[in-house]
Amino acid sequence: MTVDAAYIAAISNGLFSVGTGGTISDATFALYLAQSTTEVEADLPTTINSTLKDEAVAYLVCHRIEAWKGMLDVNQENIGGDYSYGKKSGTIDSWLMAYDRLKLAVTSARKGRGGYASATHASVSSDMKMDYNPIGS
């Protein structure tokens, strides 16, 4: 699947539409799509699957639409428990936060793989015996 007008309408739950009489024109959509695709390709690993890549691109297209419409109004997010962080009003929206969460999940999962290695040193002996006697007996 690729990001097209129908994808934007679906992911925004009908909030945004593309084309004549839509939220943005086809030309503006093409511009936002190109910008968003370039950003995603710079931010995310090349091994990301196409479904997540399309989702990330769509989030950024929706973010650009909201920025153009002047709808950037999220100024605080609760990140769990007693913790939250705030940003200047007018700089972020739920689309950008969703993109940031996806980006973090993808890059964190990538870094976490293969973190453990096993090696055998030449001085390791396989005839080591374990003491099975309980302490204090």
C-alpha positions as CSV (number, residue, x, y, z in Angstrom):
1,M,0.0,0.0,0.0
2,T,1.2,3.5,-0.6
3,V,0.1,6.8,0.9
4,D,-2.6,8.4,-1.3
5,A,-5.7,10.5,-0.8
6,A,-7.7,7.5,0.4
7,Y,-5.0,6.6,3.0
8,I,-5.0,10.2,4.4
9,A,-8.8,10.2,4.7
10,A,-8.7,6.8,6.4
11,I,-5.9,7.6,8.9
12,S,-7.5,10.9,9.8
13,N,-10.9,9.3,10.2
14,G,-12.3,11.6,7.5
15,L,-10.9,14.8,9.0
16,F,-8.8,15.5,6.0
17,S,-9.5,15.0,2.3
18,V,-7.4,15.6,-0.8
19,G,-8.6,17.0,-4.2
20,T,-11.1,19.4,-5.5
21,G,-13.2,20.6,-2.6
22,G,-11.0,18.8,-0.1
23,T,-8.9,20.0,2.8
24,I,-5.9,20.3,0.5
25,S,-5.4,20.3,-3.3
26,D,-3.7,17.5,-5.2
27,A,-0.7,19.7,-5.8
28,T,-0.4,20.5,-2.1
29,F,-0.7,16.8,-1.2
30,A,2.0,15.9,-3.7
31,L,4.3,18.5,-2.0
32,Y,3.5,17.3,1.5
33,L,3.9,13.7,0.5
34,A,7.4,14.4,-1.0
35,Q,8.5,16.3,2.1
36,S,7.2,13.7,4.5
37,T,8.7,10.8,2.6
38,T,12.1,12.5,2.6
39,E,11.9,13.1,6.3
40,V,10.8,9.5,7.1
41,E,13.6,8.1,4.9
42,A,16.1,10.3,6.8
43,D,14.7,9.4,10.3
44,L,13.9,5.7,10.1
45,P,16.0,2.7,9.3
46,T,15.9,1.4,5.8
47,T,14.8,-2.0,7.1
48,I,11.5,-0.7,8.3
49,N,8.6,-2.6,6.8
50,S,6.4,-0.8,4.2
51,T,3.3,-0.7,6.4
52,L,5.0,1.2,9.2
53,K,6.8,3.5,6.7
54,D,3.4,4.4,5.1
55,E,2.0,5.1,8.5
56,A,4.9,7.4,9.4
57,V,4.6,9.3,6.1
58,A,0.8,9.7,6.6
59,Y,1.3,11.0,10.1
60,L,3.7,13.7,8.8
61,V,1.4,14.6,5.9
62,C,-1.5,15.1,8.4
63,H,0.9,17.1,10.6
64,R,1.7,19.4,7.7
65,I,-2.0,19.8,6.9
66,E,-2.7,20.8,10.5
67,A,0.3,23.2,10.5
68,W,-1.1,24.8,7.3
69,K,-4.5,25.1,8.8
70,G,-3.1,26.6,12.0
71,M,-4.3,23.7,14.2
72,L,-1.1,23.1,16.1
73,D,-2.5,23.3,19.6
74,V,-1.1,20.5,21.8
75,N,1.1,22.0,24.5
76,Q,1.5,19.1,27.0
77,E,1.6,15.3,27.0
78,N,1.4,13.0,29.9
79,I,4.0,10.3,29.5
80,G,2.9,8.1,32.3
81,G,2.7,8.2,36.1
82,D,3.5,11.6,37.5
83,Y,5.5,12.6,34.4
84,S,4.6,15.0,31.7
85,Y,6.3,17.4,29.4
86,G,5.2,20.5,27.7
87,K,6.1,22.3,24.5
88,K,5.3,25.8,23.3
89,S,1.8,26.0,22.1
90,G,1.6,26.0,18.3
91,T,4.6,23.7,17.7
92,I,3.2,20.2,17.9
93,D,0.0,18.2,17.3
94,S,-1.2,14.6,17.9
95,W,0.1,13.6,14.4
96,L,3.6,14.7,15.3
97,M,3.4,13.0,18.7
98,A,2.2,9.7,17.0
99,Y,5.1,10.0,14.5
100,D,7.6,10.6,17.3
101,R,6.3,7.5,19.2
102,L,6.5,5.3,16.1
103,K,10.0,6.6,15.3
104,L,11.1,5.8,18.9
105,A,9.6,2.4,18.8
106,V,11.2,1.5,15.5
107,T,14.6,2.8,16.4
108,S,14.6,1.4,20.0
109,A,13.6,-2.0,18.7
110,R,16.4,-1.9,16.2
111,K,19.0,-1.0,18.8
112,G,17.9,-3.6,21.2
113,R,18.3,-6.6,18.9
114,G,21.4,-8.7,19.2
115,G,22.6,-7.1,22.4
116,Y,23.8,-10.3,24.0
117,A,26.8,-12.3,22.7
118,S,28.3,-15.5,23.9
119,A,32.0,-16.4,23.6
120,T,34.2,-19.2,24.9
121,H,37.6,-18.3,26.1
122,A,40.5,-20.8,25.7
123,S,40.9,-21.0,29.4
124,V,37.4,-22.2,30.1
125,S,37.3,-25.7,31.3
126,S,34.3,-27.9,30.8
127,D,35.1,-30.2,33.7
128,M,34.1,-27.6,36.3
129,K,31.9,-29.1,39.1
130,M,29.2,-27.1,40.9
131,D,28.8,-27.3,44.7
132,Y,25.2,-28.4,45.4
133,N,25.6,-28.4,49.2
134,P,23.3,-25.8,50.9
135,I,25.1,-23.1,52.8
136,G,25.3,-23.8,56.5
137,S,24.9,-27.6,56.3
